[in-house]
Amino acid sequence: MGKLNCWIVANNALLLHCAFLTETADCGPYLGLTERYVAEDLLDDLGYGAVHRGVWKGKPVAIRRIDKSHCFPNWKESFDRHFNGTLDSDNVLKVFDFEEDSSCRYFALELFGGTLEQFCNHQYRGSMPSDAQVLYQIAKGVDYLHKRGLAHGRLNPKAILISQSHPVKMKVSDFGLCQFKDCPSDSGLTVSSDVKEDLSHPKYWINSRLSRKRKSKGLANSDNTFSTPTATVHGDTFAVGCLFFYFLKKGLHPFGERESILNNISKKKSINLKKLDKTHFAFDSIKKLIQDPPTDGTQHLSIALVKLENVLPLRIDENKFYGRGKFGIVYGGTYEGNPVAVKKISIDVFTSEDELKQMQREVEGHGQMNHENVLKLLHFDDMISSSFRYLILELCAGTLTHYCEKKSEELKLPSDELVLYQIANGLHYIHSRNLVHRDVKPDNILISMTPPTKIKLSDFGLCKKVSHQETFSQSGLKGTMNWMAPEMIEIMNDPENQMEQLPHGTIGSDTFSAGCVFFYFLTRGKHPFGKSHHLLTNILEAKPVELEIFEQNLQKEDSGKLRICHIIKNMICIKEKRIALPDVIEQLTPLLIAHRQFKETERVIPGYDKVACLFNPTKPVLACSVKHEVIFFTAANGFIPFSNWKQSELKLQAENTNKITALQWNVSFFNVAIFFPDLGKYSRQNFCSDGNQLAAGDRNGDVIVWSYPAGNILFQMNQHLKDVTTIEWNPSRLDVLATIDRVSGEKKRITLYYCKMQSMGKKCLLWNSSPSDSTTNLLWTIEGENDIMCAKWISKNQIALGFRNGVIKIWEINSSLTKASCTATFPVDDPTNSLEDLQWNENIRYLVSRSSQGEVIRIWSTDSEKCIYKTRVFKCSNFAWRPNKKVTDESEVDRRKLPQSFIFACGTADGDVLIWNPLENDEKLRTLTRQHSKPLVLVVFSPDGRFLASADTNNKIIVWSTKTWDPVFITRSPSLYSLKFSWLFTTSSTDASGYKFAFYTYGIYGSTVKVIEYAITETNDVQQPSVG
């Protein structure tokens, strides 16, 4: 068998709880797994064995560790069926190989992204097939086993997996390898009293009426043991029916709540079945699947499979005529069980093969778009007929034209501001994918069918790729005249323009059209440039006559509409003065305070590797390290939703770079006095600057610094032994940074670098005791007798170092940057207490330390080298110092007396978030409302201190308001990997602030960057933030 090389990942579900990652050497499958995470794995998920991410024969796999006593007696027979290809189905999880040691077996499995249980509990948010495809594939996988004379016997929501393939597929797993860990192989299923049951327990998916041990009160025995029925086809059929319903109703069991399921199964009471519409394509199948098996030999699973297969194909109903466009007719239809719109396009409309290929490219571009305000392309079919092409589209309720002309009384829309925002958001998303729409008009703005109502941009027949200068070539004018920008109409009216040599267009023409649509909707049917016979003339002469009349009639109290009119006016002016869509979004955002909530957005990065995510300190730029390079997502301003951020063409690379292990922007936070006329005095505010250099450390010990946005390498040096894990830039000297390596068994070394860009931005100059023309960047190397655990700059020339023996030392660099020496050592209570963290507050010039075993947080004065305050936090695993966001003009001495300067959040291994303020009267630790149940791995304040984000080892992420200390957003993020949240810096304290923080997870097709952002949303399923 092949050697299994594992990257061990701690997990509380079946796969991919990414709390930390360890790369192992090639010396056994078990290497690198620490006792702490072994214990956590074995406690989770009854009987399924720990699952890790790993590599087998060079490809990513899932590695499942099962205690030998938990394997079925005939496990080898099941494994051999997989290994020799006897079991080979797209819908049965593949088993590639196994190894074993004295206590466990390790199986290399096909990698997957989540479970059915995670999807139904909203823990998995990746791509999924359609409802009909999910049911069909589950049935197909189980039926495949049955046709080979096999029965599963353990079907439940955790046994149905979501693949890592494209397209995504459902996989039946847990066949023939593992039994419940607490149950003897023949005597039944035992539930340990200290293990919390959930609906994934197989007893909830077993038909007790088929059990070989019939009990009058269901499966439960007096000794808390549950009878294990023999695996049968009929037992699987019952479980499949329950799983169908569970998936369709997102976590609801057909036989009721957990406490009543067993009793209801025994009494044949499928009390929740009525919650599925009887007209649903799967209702009849589910009803028959969960009944007692027929006595006449009828196989309801095979019948259901045929019915589902018949639901999948496209069916067009040409009696349902929805509309006609330039390139086709839109009909109603069904596809994979769902009602859809079908655009039927005759190939005769294309005059050349090139035009047909262009259409296919545009279809591919549309298919890659995934946004709540863009109409979804579900499928493209060119096989039904050689004369036609079919676009299968999301079905909507109507158009903006229908709504404004009141052609349908059933159309309901949200507030005007939200409708306009959604139009701008959808169009900007299209632009962010380097496309221009070219036909924005009310007929192409659709209204969704399902609540909450959303606006959808549609009809991408005229879409065209744009350059990175946001321009596009034109071979002819495209679009609808009455909604065209003046620069486009001028091209048509200029007789000197030759069609094959037309000037380039810009995405600004879409902005003009959108502005006209804004006014059309706001006035329920009027064009800003007047009626049709003067309309084009008024566009060319920049005379928005209807807009001017409408604005004049508004009262001063209509401040919202006046602001919208101002936005529209700037959208429909001449192109030289026209604002861009990012500006439109920024100006609309303050009008939508009631619709702002935290929500989660993700972007997939190909490849399965560690990713560091870091926002630029001054610009809306997110840097992401992937293996040996850095990629960027950018936006025009922080109000742009992360879904619309562009992936930049810029990629930073360096020669012979191994995996990047640390990433950090240079940053300077400074405090300046500003005169406020309303206050009649000067007050101080915090600001952030720079972000023009990006430093990285890699696994080889290299340190690389690039300039940004030029992307030039300022220097690359190898002075560390291995694994650069910490980078600290000096906030007062923006070209000085410190790096720390972590090499087991070796002294930890801190290395200081200085990089100086010349005007050309291509060279780095060294500042040290050697002549000024020195060519080395290395300033000084600090060798510690003990491991250096952390570092924090505390002044222009001073850096504090925390050591494993609990010592804090202050090192000072001389003014000529040629020498460093230790100038102070802080006292140690216990040399066994490792210093795990240091934080510095420039406003009050105090240093805070956290020790590990002693769990002590100390506040130090660097003036006196004494501990000013301290507290002991039991099982403290991390802490954060809240920034003081209030505008003050106090001196440093006075600021040290302000309670708001001393607010700390502590996360514990018990799952508590504690707040400590040493200046409060009682100085007691305040425990926030218990929301976490697992150890805290992160607590991080937003840059202005308005919010606190916390995360635990169970993937749970919470955002807290620091005004009330109540949670304002709670989510679970499967496969959370990051041990760091990066907040986007914002200086605003209003509700319109673009709050965002980024982290990394393993995604469905690769590494996934996730951003939780304070953004416009239409849902009301989370609590509104309490603003402080």
SVG drawing of the C-alpha trace seen along z (x, -y; Angstrom):
<svg xmlns="http://www.w3.org/2000/svg" viewBox="-53 -78 85 89">
<polyline fill="none" stroke="black" stroke-width="0.4" points="0.0,0.0 1.2,-3.6 2.5,-5.7 -0.2,-8.2 1.4,-11.6 -1.1,-13.6 -1.8,-17.2 -3.7,-16.7 -6.7,-18.9 -8.7,-19.1 -12.4,-18.5 -15.7,-18.4 -17.7,-17.2 -16.8,-14.6 -14.2,-16.7 -12.3,-19.9 -12.6,-21.8 -9.4,-23.7 -8.1,-24.9 -4.5,-24.3 -2.4,-22.6 0.8,-20.5 2.8,-19.2 4.3,-15.8 7.5,-14.2 7.3,-11.0 7.6,-8.7 4.1,-7.3 0.5,-8.3 0.2,-9.3 3.2,-11.7 2.4,-15.2 -0.9,-14.6 -0.7,-16.0 -2.4,-14.4 -4.6,-17.5 -6.2,-17.1 -6.3,-13.3 -8.5,-13.7 -10.8,-16.3 -11.2,-14.1 -12.1,-11.0 -14.7,-12.8 -16.6,-14.0 -19.2,-12.3 -20.4,-9.0 -18.5,-6.1 -17.2,-7.8 -13.5,-8.0 -11.4,-11.1 -11.0,-12.5 -7.9,-14.5 -6.9,-16.2 -3.9,-14.4 -2.0,-13.4 -1.9,-10.0 0.3,-9.4 0.6,-13.1 -3.1,-14.0 -5.3,-15.5 -7.4,-13.0 -9.3,-12.6 -7.6,-10.3 -9.9,-8.7 -8.5,-7.2 -10.6,-4.4 -9.8,-2.5 -9.4,1.1 -12.0,2.1 -14.5,-0.1 -14.0,1.5 -16.5,4.1 -15.3,7.7 -15.5,8.0 -14.1,4.5 -11.3,5.9 -13.9,7.4 -15.5,4.0 -12.2,2.4 -11.2,4.9 -14.4,4.1 -13.3,0.5 -9.7,1.2 -10.2,3.7 -12.8,1.5 -15.8,3.7 -17.4,0.6 -17.0,-2.2 -19.8,-4.7 -19.9,-8.5 -22.2,-8.5 -20.3,-6.2 -17.2,-7.6 -14.0,-6.1 -11.6,-4.3 -8.0,-4.3 -5.7,-2.7 -5.1,-2.0 -2.3,-1.6 -2.5,-0.6 -0.5,-0.7 -1.0,1.1 -4.3,-0.6 -5.7,-2.3 -6.3,-1.9 -5.9,-4.9 -8.0,-4.9 -7.3,-7.2 -10.7,-8.4 -11.9,-10.6 -11.7,-14.2 -15.0,-15.9 -16.2,-19.4 -19.0,-18.7 -21.8,-16.5 -25.6,-16.6 -25.9,-17.4 -23.6,-20.4 -25.6,-21.7 -28.9,-21.3 -27.5,-23.0 -26.1,-25.9 -22.5,-25.0 -21.7,-24.2 -22.3,-27.1 -20.5,-25.8 -22.0,-24.9 -24.7,-22.3 -26.5,-20.5 -30.2,-21.3 -32.7,-19.7 -33.7,-17.1 -30.0,-16.2 -29.3,-15.8 -32.2,-13.4 -31.4,-11.5 -27.7,-11.1 -28.4,-9.9 -30.9,-7.3 -28.5,-6.4 -25.7,-5.7 -27.8,-3.5 -29.4,-1.7 -25.9,-1.0 -25.1,0.9 -28.4,2.8 -27.8,3.9 -24.6,5.5 -26.3,7.4 -25.2,5.0 -27.1,3.0 -25.7,0.0 -27.4,0.3 -26.0,-3.0 -27.5,-5.7 -27.8,-9.1 -27.0,-12.8 -23.3,-12.4 -23.1,-9.4 -24.0,-11.5 -21.1,-13.6 -20.7,-16.6 -17.8,-16.0 -14.9,-18.3 -15.5,-17.6 -16.9,-20.0 -19.8,-19.6 -20.5,-18.9 -21.8,-15.4 -23.4,-13.6 -21.6,-10.6 -22.8,-7.7 -20.1,-6.9 -19.5,-4.9 -20.1,-1.6 -18.7,1.5 -15.7,0.0 -16.8,-1.5 -19.4,-0.7 -20.4,-2.8 -17.4,-3.0 -19.5,-2.3 -21.3,0.7 -20.2,4.3 -20.5,5.6 -23.5,7.8 -25.2,6.6 -26.5,3.2 -25.8,-0.5 -24.9,-2.0 -25.1,-5.8 -22.4,-6.9 -24.0,-9.1 -21.4,-11.9 -21.9,-12.1 -24.6,-14.5 -26.8,-12.9 -27.9,-14.6 -30.0,-13.6 -27.0,-12.0 -27.3,-9.0 -28.4,-6.0 -31.2,-5.1 -33.2,-8.0 -33.0,-6.6 -33.8,-3.0 -37.3,-1.7 -37.9,0.0 -40.7,2.0 -38.1,3.9 -35.8,4.5 -35.0,8.1 -35.5,7.1 -39.0,5.7 -39.8,3.7 -43.2,2.3 -41.6,-1.1 -39.4,-1.3 -35.7,-0.5 -34.7,-1.6 -33.7,1.0 -33.6,0.6 -29.8,0.6 -29.6,-2.4 -28.7,0.0 -30.3,-0.2 -31.1,2.9 -29.1,3.0 -31.2,4.3 -29.5,6.4 -28.6,4.2 -31.4,4.7 -32.6,3.1 -35.9,2.2 -34.0,0.6 -32.0,-1.5 -35.1,-2.5 -36.7,-3.9 -33.6,-5.8 -33.4,-7.3 -37.0,-8.6 -36.2,-10.3 -33.0,-11.8 -34.9,-13.1 -37.3,-15.0 -34.5,-16.1 -32.6,-17.7 -35.7,-19.4 -36.8,-20.9 -33.2,-21.8 -32.9,-19.7 -36.4,-18.6 -37.1,-14.9 -40.4,-13.5 -41.2,-11.8 -40.9,-14.9 -38.4,-16.4 -35.6,-14.3 -37.4,-13.5 -40.4,-12.0 -38.9,-10.4 -38.4,-6.9 -41.9,-6.7 -43.5,-8.2 -41.5,-5.8 -42.9,-2.8 -46.4,-4.2 -46.1,-5.1 -46.7,-8.9 -44.8,-10.9 -46.1,-14.1 -43.9,-16.5 -44.7,-15.1 -47.6,-17.6 -45.0,-20.4 -43.9,-19.4 -46.3,-20.5 -48.2,-17.6 -47.5,-18.9 -43.7,-18.7 -42.1,-16.3 -40.7,-14.2 -43.7,-14.1 -45.2,-10.8 -41.8,-9.1 -41.0,-10.1 -44.4,-9.0 -43.9,-5.5 -40.2,-5.2 -41.0,-5.8 -43.9,-3.3 -43.6,0.3 -42.1,2.3 -44.7,3.8 -45.3,7.5 -45.6,7.9 -41.9,7.3 -42.3,3.6 -39.0,1.7 -39.9,-1.8 -36.3,-3.1 -35.9,-1.9 -39.3,-3.5 -38.3,-6.8 -35.0,-6.7 -36.8,-6.5 -39.2,-9.3 -36.3,-11.5 -34.5,-10.7 -37.6,-11.8 -37.7,-15.1 -34.2,-16.1 -34.4,-16.8 -35.3,-20.2 -39.0,-20.5 -40.2,-23.6 -43.8,-24.7 -44.2,-27.0 -47.7,-27.9 -46.0,-29.9 -44.7,-32.9 -42.8,-35.3 -41.2,-37.7 -39.2,-38.3 -35.7,-39.8 -33.3,-40.6 -31.8,-37.1 -34.6,-34.8 -38.0,-34.0 -38.4,-33.3 -40.8,-30.5 -41.6,-28.8 -40.4,-25.3 -39.0,-23.0 -35.4,-21.8 -34.3,-19.4 -37.7,-19.7 -37.8,-23.5 -39.7,-26.0 -37.4,-28.0 -37.3,-30.5 -36.0,-29.1 -34.6,-31.4 -34.8,-29.8 -32.2,-31.2 -32.2,-30.4 -28.7,-30.1 -30.0,-31.9 -29.7,-35.2 -25.9,-34.7 -24.4,-35.8 -21.1,-34.0 -19.3,-31.3 -17.4,-33.9 -20.7,-35.5 -21.8,-32.0 -18.5,-31.4 -18.8,-34.9 -22.3,-34.0 -20.9,-30.8 -18.1,-32.8 -20.7,-35.2 -22.7,-32.3 -19.6,-30.9 -19.0,-34.3 -22.7,-34.5 -22.4,-30.9 -19.5,-31.9 -21.4,-34.8 -22.9,-34.1 -24.4,-37.2 -27.7,-37.8 -28.5,-40.7 -27.6,-39.0 -30.0,-36.5 -28.6,-33.0 -27.8,-31.0 -28.6,-27.4 -27.7,-25.5 -26.9,-26.0 -28.1,-23.3 -27.0,-22.9 -27.9,-19.2 -31.7,-19.4 -31.7,-20.8 -29.1,-21.7 -31.1,-24.8 -31.5,-26.3 -29.6,-27.1 -31.3,-27.1 -30.5,-29.2 -32.1,-27.8 -32.5,-30.8 -33.7,-31.5 -37.5,-32.3 -38.5,-35.7 -41.9,-37.4 -41.6,-40.3 -39.6,-43.3 -39.2,-46.8 -41.3,-47.9 -44.2,-45.6 -43.9,-47.1 -43.8,-50.8 -46.5,-50.4 -48.6,-48.4 -49.0,-45.4 -49.1,-43.1 -50.7,-43.7 -48.7,-40.8 -45.3,-42.4 -44.0,-43.7 -40.7,-45.5 -38.6,-46.7 -37.9,-50.3 -36.9,-52.6 -33.4,-53.1 -32.8,-49.3 -34.0,-48.7 -31.6,-51.3 -28.8,-49.9 -29.4,-46.4 -29.4,-47.6 -26.1,-49.4 -24.7,-46.4 -25.6,-43.9 -24.2,-46.1 -21.0,-46.8 -20.6,-43.0 -20.7,-42.5 -18.1,-45.3 -15.9,-43.6 -15.8,-40.5 -14.4,-42.7 -17.7,-42.8 -19.8,-45.7 -23.6,-45.1 -24.4,-47.5 -28.2,-47.2 -29.2,-48.4 -32.9,-49.3 -36.1,-48.6 -37.0,-45.6 -33.8,-43.9 -34.2,-44.5 -36.1,-41.6 -37.9,-41.0 -37.2,-37.7 -40.0,-35.1 -39.0,-34.1 -38.8,-36.3 -37.0,-38.4 -37.6,-40.1 -34.4,-40.9 -33.6,-42.8 -31.8,-40.9 -30.0,-42.2 -30.6,-40.1 -30.1,-39.7 -26.3,-39.4 -26.6,-39.0 -24.7,-42.2 -22.1,-41.8 -18.5,-42.3 -15.2,-41.9 -13.4,-45.1 -9.8,-45.8 -8.2,-46.6 -8.6,-50.3 -12.3,-49.5 -12.7,-50.2 -13.9,-47.9 -13.6,-47.8 -16.7,-48.3 -17.6,-46.8 -21.0,-48.4 -23.4,-50.1 -25.3,-47.8 -28.1,-48.5 -31.4,-50.4 -31.3,-54.0 -33.5,-55.7 -31.2,-54.3 -27.8,-54.9 -25.2,-57.3 -24.6,-60.5 -21.1,-59.5 -22.6,-56.3 -25.3,-58.2 -22.7,-60.7 -20.8,-57.9 -23.8,-56.8 -24.6,-60.3 -21.0,-61.1 -20.8,-60.2 -17.0,-60.1 -17.0,-57.1 -16.5,-53.8 -18.1,-50.8 -14.9,-48.8 -12.9,-51.6 -15.3,-52.9 -13.8,-54.6 -13.5,-52.5 -16.4,-52.5 -16.2,-52.6 -18.2,-51.0 -19.3,-54.6 -21.9,-54.1 -23.6,-51.5 -23.6,-54.0 -25.5,-56.5 -28.1,-53.9 -28.4,-52.9 -29.0,-56.5 -31.8,-56.7 -33.3,-53.5 -33.0,-54.9 -35.1,-57.9 -37.6,-55.7 -38.2,-53.6 -38.2,-56.6 -41.0,-58.3 -42.7,-55.0 -42.3,-55.4 -40.7,-58.7 -37.5,-59.1 -35.2,-61.8 -34.7,-63.3 -38.3,-63.7 -40.7,-62.2 -39.7,-60.2 -39.8,-62.8 -37.3,-65.1 -35.5,-62.4 -32.4,-61.8 -31.9,-65.5 -32.1,-66.2 -29.6,-63.4 -27.1,-64.8 -27.6,-68.3 -27.4,-67.1 -30.9,-68.4 -32.6,-66.1 -35.8,-68.1 -37.9,-65.6 -35.3,-65.3 -35.1,-69.1 -38.9,-69.3 -39.1,-66.4 -36.3,-67.9 -37.9,-71.4 -41.2,-69.9 -39.5,-68.1 -39.8,-69.5 -36.8,-70.1 -38.2,-67.3 -37.7,-64.8 -34.0,-64.7 -33.6,-61.1 -35.1,-61.7 -33.1,-64.9 -29.9,-63.0 -31.0,-60.3 -31.7,-63.0 -28.2,-64.4 -26.8,-60.9 -28.8,-60.5 -27.7,-63.9 -24.1,-62.8 -24.8,-59.5 -26.4,-61.0 -24.1,-63.9 -21.4,-64.0 -18.8,-61.3 -16.0,-63.6 -18.0,-64.5 -19.9,-61.2 -19.4,-59.4 -18.5,-55.7 -20.7,-52.9 -18.5,-52.5 -19.3,-56.1 -23.0,-55.5 -22.8,-52.5 -20.9,-54.6 -23.5,-57.4 -26.5,-55.1 -25.2,-53.2 -25.9,-55.9 -29.6,-55.9 -29.9,-52.2 -28.9,-52.0 -31.9,-49.9 -30.7,-47.3 -27.2,-47.0 -26.2,-43.8 -23.2,-41.5 -23.2,-38.8 -20.7,-36.3 -19.2,-36.3 -16.6,-33.9 -14.2,-33.8 -12.6,-30.6 -8.8,-30.4 -7.8,-27.3 -5.5,-24.9 -5.5,-23.4 -2.9,-25.2 -2.5,-27.5 -3.6,-31.1 -2.9,-34.2 -5.4,-37.0 -4.5,-40.5 -6.2,-43.8 -4.1,-46.8 -4.0,-49.3 -5.1,-52.3 -6.7,-51.0 -9.5,-48.5 -6.9,-45.8 -6.8,-42.3 -3.6,-40.4 -3.7,-36.6 -0.7,-34.3 -1.1,-31.1 1.8,-28.7 4.8,-30.8 2.9,-33.8 0.6,-36.6 -2.6,-37.6 -4.8,-40.6 -8.5,-41.5 -9.2,-45.2 -12.1,-47.7 -12.6,-51.4 -13.8,-51.9 -14.6,-50.0 -18.3,-50.2 -18.2,-47.8 -19.4,-44.3 -16.6,-41.8 -18.4,-39.8 -17.7,-42.7 -14.0,-43.1 -11.8,-42.5 -9.0,-39.9 -6.0,-41.9 -3.7,-41.0 -0.8,-41.7 0.9,-38.6 3.9,-38.9 6.5,-36.2 10.2,-35.7 12.8,-33.3 13.2,-30.0 10.4,-30.8 8.9,-28.0 5.5,-28.1 4.7,-31.5 4.3,-31.2 3.9,-34.8 2.6,-38.0 2.4,-41.6 1.9,-45.1 3.9,-48.0 1.6,-50.3 1.8,-53.5 -0.9,-54.5 -0.5,-58.1 -2.4,-60.5 -2.8,-64.1 -4.5,-67.2 -7.4,-68.5 -9.4,-71.7 -13.1,-71.1 -15.1,-74.4 -18.2,-73.0 -16.2,-72.2 -14.1,-75.3 -11.0,-73.4 -8.4,-71.0 -9.0,-67.2 -6.9,-64.2 -7.8,-61.4 -6.1,-58.2 -5.1,-57.8 -3.5,-55.0 -1.0,-55.4 1.2,-53.6 0.7,-50.0 3.2,-50.6 5.3,-47.6 4.4,-44.0 6.7,-41.5 6.6,-37.7 8.4,-34.9 8.6,-31.4 9.3,-27.9 12.9,-28.1 13.6,-31.0 13.6,-33.6 12.3,-37.2 11.0,-39.0 9.8,-42.6 7.9,-43.9 6.8,-47.5 3.0,-48.0 1.4,-48.5 4.5,-48.4 5.3,-44.8 9.0,-45.2 11.2,-43.1 13.0,-45.5 15.0,-42.7 15.1,-38.9 17.4,-37.3 17.8,-34.0 19.0,-34.4 16.5,-32.3 17.0,-28.5 13.4,-27.7 9.8,-28.8 9.5,-32.5 6.3,-32.8 6.2,-36.4 6.7,-39.7 6.5,-43.0 6.8,-46.3 8.0,-49.4 5.0,-51.8 7.4,-54.8 10.0,-53.8 8.1,-52.4 11.1,-50.7 12.1,-48.7 10.7,-45.3 11.4,-42.4 11.0,-38.7 11.0,-35.6 11.5,-32.0 10.3,-28.9 12.5,-25.9 12.0,-23.1 15.0,-22.4 16.9,-25.6 17.3,-29.0 14.7,-31.4 16.3,-34.3 14.9,-37.7 16.3,-39.4 15.9,-43.1 15.8,-44.3 15.8,-47.8 14.6,-48.5 14.8,-51.9 13.3,-52.5 15.0,-54.9 12.9,-57.1 13.0,-54.5 11.5,-51.9 13.9,-49.1 16.6,-49.1 17.0,-48.7 19.7,-50.4 21.1,-49.3 21.4,-51.5 24.0,-50.3 27.4,-51.0 29.1,-50.3 29.4,-53.0 26.2,-54.4 26.8,-52.6 26.5,-49.2 24.6,-46.6 23.2,-44.4 19.8,-44.8 20.6,-42.9 20.8,-45.2 21.3,-43.0 20.6,-39.5 19.4,-39.0 20.3,-35.6 18.2,-34.5 19.2,-32.0 15.5,-31.1 13.0,-30.8 11.7,-34.2 7.9,-33.8 6.7,-37.3 7.9,-40.8 6.3,-44.3 7.8,-47.7 7.3,-50.3 9.1,-53.2 11.1,-54.3 14.2,-52.6 12.9,-50.1 11.4,-46.6 10.0,-44.4 10.7,-40.7 8.8,-38.0 10.7,-34.8 9.7,-31.3 10.9,-31.7 8.5,-34.6 11.2,-37.3 10.5,-40.6 13.5,-42.4 13.7,-45.8 16.2,-46.1 17.3,-49.5 18.8,-50.3 21.2,-53.2 20.3,-56.2 22.7,-55.2 21.0,-51.8 24.3,-50.0 23.9,-48.3 21.3,-46.9 21.6,-46.2 19.4,-45.1 18.5,-48.1 15.9,-46.7 14.6,-43.4 11.3,-43.0 11.0,-40.8 9.8,-37.2 7.5,-35.6 7.8,-32.0 10.3,-31.0 8.0,-28.2 5.4,-30.7 6.1,-31.3 5.3,-34.8 2.6,-34.1 1.6,-37.6 2.7,-41.2 0.5,-44.2 1.4,-47.9 -0.8,-51.0 0.8,-54.1 -1.8,-56.5 -0.9,-55.6 2.5,-54.0 1.8,-50.9 2.8,-47.3 0.6,-44.3 1.8,-40.7 0.0,-37.3 1.7,-34.3 0.7,-30.7 0.7,-28.4 0.2,-31.2 -2.7,-32.6 -1.7,-36.1 -2.2,-39.3 0.1,-42.1 0.2,-45.8 3.7,-47.3 5.0,-50.8 8.1,-51.0 9.0,-54.2 9.4,-52.4 9.7,-48.8 7.1,-47.8 3.8,-45.9 1.0,-48.5 -2.0,-46.1 -2.4,-42.4 -5.2,-39.8 -5.4,-36.0 -7.7,-34.6 -8.3,-30.9 -7.6,-29.0 -7.0,-32.2 -6.0,-31.3 -5.9,-34.7 -6.7,-38.4 -7.3,-41.7 -6.9,-45.3 -9.8,-47.5 -8.7,-50.6 -10.0,-53.8 -12.1,-55.3 -13.2,-58.5 -11.8,-61.9 -9.8,-63.2 -7.3,-66.0 -5.9,-64.8 -2.2,-64.4 -0.6,-61.0 -0.8,-61.1 -4.5,-62.0 -5.3,-59.3 -3.8,-56.8 -6.6,-57.6 -9.4,-57.0 -11.3,-53.7 -12.0,-53.5 -8.2,-53.2 -8.1,-49.9 -10.7,-47.5 -9.5,-44.0 -11.3,-40.9 -10.1,-37.5 -11.0,-34.2 -10.8,-31.0 -10.5,-27.3 -13.9,-26.9 -15.5,-29.0 -16.0,-32.2 -15.4,-35.7 -14.3,-37.8 -14.0,-41.6 -11.5,-43.1 -11.0,-46.8 -8.5,-47.4 -9.8,-51.0 -13.3,-49.9 -14.1,-50.0 -14.4,-46.3 -11.9,-45.2 -13.8,-42.0 -13.8,-40.1 -17.2,-40.4 -18.4,-37.2 -20.3,-37.9 -23.5,-35.9 -22.4,-32.3 -22.4,-31.7 -19.3,-29.6 -19.1,-26.0 -15.6,-25.2 -12.2,-26.7 -11.7,-30.2 -9.0,-30.6 -9.5,-34.2 -10.7,-37.5 -10.1,-40.6 -11.5,-44.1 -12.3,-46.2 -9.8,-49.0 -12.2,-51.6 -13.2,-49.3 -16.9,-49.3 -17.1,-45.5 -15.4,-42.4 -15.0,-39.2 -14.5,-35.8 -14.0,-32.3 -13.8,-28.9 -12.5,-25.4 -16.1,-24.4 -16.0,-26.9 -18.4,-29.3 -17.8,-33.0 -19.5,-35.7 -19.5,-39.5 -20.2,-41.5 -21.3,-45.1 -18.9,-46.8 -21.6,-49.2 -23.9,-46.5 -21.6,-43.5 -24.4,-41.6 -23.9,-39.4 -25.0,-41.0 -24.0,-38.2 -23.4,-34.5 -22.3,-32.0 -20.6,-28.7 -17.9,-28.6 -17.0,-25.0 -13.3,-24.3 -12.2,-27.5 -8.4,-27.5 -7.3,-31.0 -5.7,-31.8 -6.0,-35.4 -8.8,-37.8 -7.8,-40.8 -10.1,-43.9 -10.4,-46.5 -9.3,-49.8 -12.0,-52.5 -11.8,-56.0 -15.5,-56.5 -17.7,-56.1 -21.0,-56.2 -23.4,-53.4 -22.1,-53.6 -18.7,-52.4 -17.4,-49.6 -16.6,-47.1 -15.1,-43.9 -12.8,-41.2 -11.2,-38.4 -10.1,-34.8 -9.4,-31.6 -11.1,-28.2 -10.9,-25.1 -13.5,-25.6 -15.4,-23.3 -13.0,-23.6 -9.9,-24.8 -8.8,-27.4 -11.5,-29.9 -11.2,-33.5 -14.2,-34.5 -15.1,-38.0 -17.7,-38.9 -18.9,-42.4 -21.3,-45.0 -23.2,-45.3 -26.6,-45.9 -28.8,-42.8 -32.4,-41.9 -32.7,-39.2 -33.9,-39.6 -32.7,-36.4 -29.9,-38.0 -30.1,-40.6 -29.4,-44.2 -26.1,-45.5 -26.4,-47.8 -24.2,-50.7 -21.8,-52.2"/>
</svg>
